Amino acid sequence: MLTSLDIHYLTKELQQIKTARISKIYSFADGTGIVFQLHIKNKPKLFLTISPPDFLFLTDEKPATDEELTPFAKILRKHITNATITDIEQINFERILKLTIKKSTAFHLIIELFS
């Protein structure tokens, strides 16, 4: 499980994906998480894997995902595919991350990394 301090440093590391475009959204078959395929201009694609409360990480290799999307992933795909990540912040030094995502309007994806 990630601590508040882990989340603090993770947030700093994730600043590199500000301005990234979310090109595809995948989900795990068991419904435990989602994967955003990210594109940053003039850089190789990255994958942001989010599986609360256990982990959140950034990698250049696509994790194994399921062909069938979970209902939550379908909603995300509908609303934020081709949107841009504009901000990533930790909320009040808690184990909570907020991603600000902008398409025609701004969306906030709140990620709680505790059980």
Secondary structure, 3 states (H helix, E strand, C coil): CCCHHHHHHHHHHHHHHCCCEEEEEEECCCCCCEEEEEECCCCCCEEEEEECCCEEEEECCCCCCECCCCHHHHHHHHHHCCCEEEEEEECCCCCEEEEEEECCCEEEEEEECCC
